[in-house]
Amino acid sequence: MTSGYFAGDEAIRDEKGDRIHKQQSPVALLLRIILSSTSPGDTILDPFAGTGTTLVVAEQLKRNSVGIEIDPKYVKLIKKRLECIGKTDDVSKFYDYYRFTPKIGEIWPVDKSLPFAKRKQKRLF
């Protein structure tokens, strides 16, 4: 089994319902890794960006990120994901799991100015 297997509803699919990328990592996994190893303002490197999950999570956690991807199809997809964070990419739904983490407010700056339901959304495909 691979991390892509666990992406569940998060998996980005084409118009036929097939996964765009077979190894798409779950948002919750990248959230845990980024929270445990970085602080806001740090820079994260993803040398095999794929569908850009690392970059999408880093953006929401106020981290800088650099993604390297050679496939133009995935580069286009990453740009679209970063332009508009979709419902399945929204990390705020996991905040409650971390509420007892010491100094959570320092490592996870929350922008509560706009509830997720009011944010601009669009389909990737």
C-alpha positions in Angstrom: 0.0 0.0 0.0 1.1 3.5 -0.7 0.1 6.9 0.6 -1.9 7.5 -2.6 -4.1 4.6 -1.7 -5.3 6.5 1.4 -6.1 9.8 -0.4 -9.8 8.7 -0.4 -12.1 11.6 -1.4 -9.1 13.9 -1.7 -7.8 12.1 -4.8 -8.0 14.4 -7.8 -9.8 12.7 -10.6 -10.3 13.4 -14.3 -13.7 13.6 -16.0 -13.9 9.8 -16.3 -13.3 9.4 -12.5 -9.8 8.1 -12.8 -7.1 9.4 -10.4 -4.9 12.1 -12.0 -1.9 10.9 -10.0 -1.6 7.4 -8.4 0.6 8.6 -5.5 -1.3 11.6 -4.2 -0.6 12.0 -0.5 -3.4 12.7 2.0 -3.6 16.3 3.3 -3.7 15.0 6.9 -0.4 13.3 6.5 1.3 16.4 5.1 -0.3 18.5 7.8 1.2 16.3 10.5 4.6 16.4 9.0 4.7 20.1 8.4 3.3 21.0 11.8 5.9 18.7 13.6 8.9 19.9 11.7 8.5 23.6 10.7 7.3 27.0 11.9 5.4 29.7 10.1 7.8 31.5 7.7 10.0 28.4 7.2 10.6 27.1 3.7 9.6 23.6 2.6 11.1 21.9 -0.4 9.1 19.2 -2.2 11.4 17.9 -5.0 8.7 15.6 -6.4 5.6 17.8 -6.1 3.2 15.6 -8.0 -0.2 17.2 -7.4 1.1 19.7 -5.0 -0.4 18.6 -1.7 2.7 19.6 0.2 2.5 23.1 -1.3 -1.2 23.5 -0.6 -0.8 22.5 3.0 2.3 24.7 3.4 0.4 27.7 2.0 -2.4 27.3 4.6 0.0 27.0 7.4 1.9 30.2 6.4 5.0 28.4 5.3 7.0 29.2 2.1 7.3 26.3 -0.3 9.2 25.3 -3.3 7.9 22.4 -5.5 9.8 20.8 -8.3 7.7 18.9 -10.9 8.8 18.0 -14.5 5.3 17.0 -15.8 3.6 20.1 -17.3 0.2 18.5 -16.6 0.9 18.4 -12.9 2.5 21.8 -12.9 -0.8 23.2 -14.3 -2.8 21.3 -11.7 -0.6 22.6 -8.8 -1.1 26.2 -10.0 -4.9 25.7 -10.0 -4.9 24.1 -6.5 -2.9 27.0 -5.1 -5.1 29.6 -6.7 -8.2 28.3 -4.9 -8.0 25.9 -2.0 -10.8 23.3 -2.4 -12.9 21.8 0.4 -10.9 18.6 0.5 -7.7 20.6 0.8 -8.8 22.8 3.6 -6.7 21.9 6.7 -8.9 23.9 9.1 -11.2 20.8 9.6 -8.2 19.1 11.4 -7.5 21.9 13.8 -9.5 20.3 16.6 -7.3 17.2 16.6 -4.3 19.4 17.5 -6.1 21.7 20.1 -4.1 20.3 23.0 -0.7 20.7 21.3 1.5 23.1 23.3 1.8 26.4 21.5 -0.5 25.4 18.7 -1.3 29.0 18.0 2.4 29.6 17.2 2.9 26.7 14.8 -0.6 26.9 13.2 -1.7 30.4 12.6 -5.4 30.3 11.9 -7.1 32.9 9.7 -10.7 32.9 11.0 -11.7 36.0 9.0 -13.4 33.9 6.4 -15.2 30.6 7.1 -14.4 28.0 4.5 -18.0 28.0 3.2 -17.6 31.7 2.2 -14.3 31.3 0.3 -14.2 31.3 -3.5 -14.2 27.8 -4.8 -13.9 26.4 -8.3 -13.5 23.0 -9.9 -10.0 21.9 -11.0 -11.5 19.9 -13.9 
